[in-house]
């Protein structure tokens, strides 16, 4: 099963995970990491979450059929697909585009400063 974790994490923690992977030769998992909740929510909007859910459920498909299924404009769906491709959550497929992950997790931790 292929899983990706979408998370908010500071640069130091991400570099430590990379260092561990480098030193041990062991994969540390697949991550899409943002440096703030605000950037995460700006990048993965509600409509993009829905697009991911529908595409993951239905498998590879073209942009037009996906837009019809979502009840959205083709141009807007295309734009959202490009944004999600840039961060690695969607990839091209011979039948259009697809979500290459069986599972998508999101980790957002809010911690007090005190």
C-alpha positions, 0 to 999 in steps of 0.5 A, spaced: 500 500 500 502 506 498 501 512 503 502 519 503 502 524 509 500 531 508 503 535 514 505 542 517 513 541 519 518 546 520 524 545 516 529 542 521 524 536 522 524 535 515 532 535 514 532 530 520 528 525 516 532 526 510 538 525 514 536 519 517 534 516 510 540 518 508 544 515 513 540 508 514 538 507 507 531 506 509 525 510 506 522 514 511 515 514 508 512 519 502 510 526 505 508 533 502 510 538 507 508 545 508 511 550 513 505 553 515 497 551 516 496 557 512 500 555 506 497 548 506 490 550 506 491 555 500 495 550 496 490 544 498 483 548 498 476 544 499 475 543 492 482 540 491 481 535 497 474 533 493 478 532 487 483 528 490 477 524 493 473 523 487 479 521 483 482 516 488 475 513 488 474 512 481 481 511 478 485 514 472 480 519 468 481 525 463 480 532 465 473 533 462 470 526 465 472 529 472 470 536 471 463 533 469 463 528 475 465 534 480 460 539 476 465 544 475 468 548 469 474 544 465 478 550 466 478 550 473 479 543 474 485 543 470 488 549 474 487 545 480 490 538 477 496 542 475 497 545 482 496 538 485 501 535 480 506 540 482 506 538 489 506 530 487 499 528 489 496 527 482 500 524 476 499 523 469 496 516 467 495 513 460 488 514 461 488 521 464 490 523 471 490 519 477 492 519 484 498 514 485 496 513 493 492 508 496 491 512 502 492 520 504 493 522 511 493 529 513 497 531 520 496 538 523 498 539 530 496 545 533 501 546 539 501 552 545 507 556 545 507 556 553 
